[in-house]
Amino acid sequence: MNLYVASYTGNITTLSLLQNPDGSHKLAQAATVNTSTHTPSWLTLNRQNNVLYMIDEAVNATNGTVVSYKTSDTGHLTEIQRVQDIGGGVYATFYGSGSALAVPH
């Protein structure tokens, strides 16, 4: 199981939940990708397509960015597409039965 974490450093870090031999669990860093954006603020995962959407809030910038990444079981992310948006979004949600992504500003 993977957990994706965005930070204002411009990175998305993947943490994996691992089970120790004694049955306890721990989080371990599996991968990190630099988003080349100003301030990634929101992540939304489309589990059906294994695509992670990153919303750049664009603090101190004119335009934000929406970037999509293909996820993997190992936690590595591969960029699919990058779209500039007006202003910067702080949230994203799917609508239209998951066929569209809304990013309010």
Contacts in CASP RR format, 6 or more apart in sequence:
PFRMAT RR
TARGET T0000
AUTHOR 0000-0000-0000
METHOD contacts of the structure
MODEL  1
MNLYVASYTGNITTLSLLQNPDGSHKLAQAATVNTSTHTPSWLTLNRQNN
VLYMIDEAVNATNGTVVSYKTSDTGHLTEIQRVQDIGGGVYATFYGSGSA
LAVPH
1 16 0 8 1.000
1 17 0 8 1.000
2 14 0 8 1.000
2 15 0 8 1.000
2 16 0 8 1.000
2 17 0 8 1.000
2 30 0 8 1.000
2 71 0 8 1.000
2 73 0 8 1.000
2 75 0 8 1.000
3 14 0 8 1.000
3 15 0 8 1.000
3 16 0 8 1.000
3 17 0 8 1.000
3 27 0 8 1.000
4 12 0 8 1.000
4 13 0 8 1.000
4 14 0 8 1.000
4 15 0 8 1.000
4 43 0 8 1.000
4 45 0 8 1.000
4 52 0 8 1.000
4 71 0 8 1.000
4 77 0 8 1.000
5 12 0 8 1.000
5 13 0 8 1.000
5 14 0 8 1.000
5 15 0 8 1.000
5 43 0 8 1.000
6 12 0 8 1.000
6 35 0 8 1.000
6 40 0 8 1.000
6 41 0 8 1.000
6 42 0 8 1.000
6 43 0 8 1.000
6 54 0 8 1.000
7 13 0 8 1.000
7 40 0 8 1.000
8 39 0 8 1.000
8 40 0 8 1.000
8 41 0 8 1.000
8 59 0 8 1.000
10 34 0 8 1.000
10 35 0 8 1.000
10 36 0 8 1.000
10 37 0 8 1.000
10 38 0 8 1.000
10 39 0 8 1.000
10 40 0 8 1.000
11 32 0 8 1.000
11 33 0 8 1.000
11 34 0 8 1.000
11 35 0 8 1.000
11 40 0 8 1.000
12 32 0 8 1.000
12 33 0 8 1.000
12 35 0 8 1.000
12 40 0 8 1.000
12 43 0 8 1.000
12 52 0 8 1.000
12 54 0 8 1.000
12 69 0 8 1.000
12 77 0 8 1.000
13 29 0 8 1.000
13 31 0 8 1.000
13 32 0 8 1.000
14 29 0 8 1.000
14 30 0 8 1.000
14 31 0 8 1.000
14 32 0 8 1.000
14 75 0 8 1.000
14 76 0 8 1.000
14 77 0 8 1.000
15 27 0 8 1.000
15 28 0 8 1.000
15 29 0 8 1.000
15 30 0 8 1.000
16 27 0 8 1.000
16 28 0 8 1.000
16 29 0 8 1.000
16 30 0 8 1.000
16 75 0 8 1.000
17 25 0 8 1.000
17 26 0 8 1.000
17 27 0 8 1.000
18 25 0 8 1.000
18 26 0 8 1.000
18 27 0 8 1.000
18 28 0 8 1.000
19 25 0 8 1.000
20 26 0 8 1.000
30 74 0 8 1.000
30 75 0 8 1.000
30 76 0 8 1.000
31 74 0 8 1.000
31 75 0 8 1.000
31 76 0 8 1.000
31 77 0 8 1.000
33 69 0 8 1.000
33 76 0 8 1.000
33 77 0 8 1.000
33 79 0 8 1.000
35 54 0 8 1.000
35 56 0 8 1.000
35 65 0 8 1.000
35 67 0 8 1.000
37 54 0 8 1.000
37 56 0 8 1.000
37 58 0 8 1.000
37 64 0 8 1.000
37 65 0 8 1.000
37 67 0 8 1.000
38 56 0 8 1.000
38 57 0 8 1.000
38 58 0 8 1.000
38 59 0 8 1.000
38 60 0 8 1.000
38 61 0 8 1.000
38 64 0 8 1.000
38 65 0 8 1.000
39 56 0 8 1.000
39 57 0 8 1.000
39 58 0 8 1.000
39 59 0 8 1.000
39 61 0 8 1.000
40 54 0 8 1.000
40 55 0 8 1.000
40 56 0 8 1.000
40 57 0 8 1.000
41 55 0 8 1.000
41 56 0 8 1.000
41 57 0 8 1.000
41 89 0 8 1.000
41 90 0 8 1.000
42 54 0 8 1.000
42 55 0 8 1.000
42 57 0 8 1.000
42 89 0 8 1.000
42 90 0 8 1.000
42 91 0 8 1.000
42 92 0 8 1.000
43 52 0 8 1.000
43 53 0 8 1.000
43 54 0 8 1.000
43 55 0 8 1.000
44 52 0 8 1.000
44 53 0 8 1.000
44 55 0 8 1.000
44 92 0 8 1.000
44 93 0 8 1.000
44 94 0 8 1.000
44 101 0 8 1.000
45 51 0 8 1.000
45 52 0 8 1.000
45 53 0 8 1.000
45 71 0 8 1.000
46 52 0 8 1.000
46 53 0 8 1.000
46 94 0 8 1.000
46 98 0 8 1.000
48 98 0 8 1.000
50 70 0 8 1.000
50 71 0 8 1.000
50 72 0 8 1.000
51 68 0 8 1.000
51 69 0 8 1.000
51 70 0 8 1.000
51 71 0 8 1.000
51 80 0 8 1.000
52 68 0 8 1.000
52 69 0 8 1.000
52 71 0 8 1.000
52 77 0 8 1.000
53 66 0 8 1.000
53 67 0 8 1.000
53 68 0 8 1.000
53 69 0 8 1.000
53 92 0 8 1.000
53 101 0 8 1.000
54 65 0 8 1.000
54 66 0 8 1.000
54 67 0 8 1.000
54 68 0 8 1.000
54 69 0 8 1.000
55 65 0 8 1.000
55 66 0 8 1.000
55 88 0 8 1.000
55 89 0 8 1.000
55 90 0 8 1.000
55 91 0 8 1.000
55 92 0 8 1.000
55 103 0 8 1.000
56 64 0 8 1.000
56 65 0 8 1.000
56 66 0 8 1.000
56 67 0 8 1.000
56 88 0 8 1.000
56 89 0 8 1.000
57 64 0 8 1.000
57 88 0 8 1.000
57 89 0 8 1.000
57 90 0 8 1.000
58 64 0 8 1.000
58 65 0 8 1.000
58 87 0 8 1.000
58 88 0 8 1.000
58 89 0 8 1.000
62 87 0 8 1.000
63 84 0 8 1.000
63 85 0 8 1.000
63 86 0 8 1.000
63 87 0 8 1.000
63 88 0 8 1.000
64 84 0 8 1.000
64 85 0 8 1.000
64 86 0 8 1.000
64 87 0 8 1.000
64 88 0 8 1.000
64 89 0 8 1.000
65 82 0 8 1.000
65 83 0 8 1.000
65 84 0 8 1.000
65 85 0 8 1.000
66 82 0 8 1.000
66 83 0 8 1.000
66 85 0 8 1.000
66 92 0 8 1.000
66 101 0 8 1.000
66 103 0 8 1.000
67 79 0 8 1.000
67 81 0 8 1.000
67 82 0 8 1.000
67 83 0 8 1.000
68 79 0 8 1.000
68 80 0 8 1.000
68 81 0 8 1.000
68 82 0 8 1.000
69 77 0 8 1.000
69 78 0 8 1.000
69 79 0 8 1.000
69 80 0 8 1.000
70 77 0 8 1.000
70 78 0 8 1.000
70 80 0 8 1.000
71 77 0 8 1.000
72 78 0 8 1.000
85 103 0 8 1.000
85 105 0 8 1.000
86 105 0 8 1.000
87 105 0 8 1.000
88 103 0 8 1.000
88 105 0 8 1.000
89 103 0 8 1.000
89 104 0 8 1.000
89 105 0 8 1.000
90 104 0 8 1.000
90 105 0 8 1.000
91 103 0 8 1.000
91 104 0 8 1.000
92 101 0 8 1.000
92 102 0 8 1.000
92 103 0 8 1.000
93 101 0 8 1.000
93 102 0 8 1.000
94 100 0 8 1.000
94 101 0 8 1.000
94 102 0 8 1.000
95 101 0 8 1.000
95 102 0 8 1.000
END
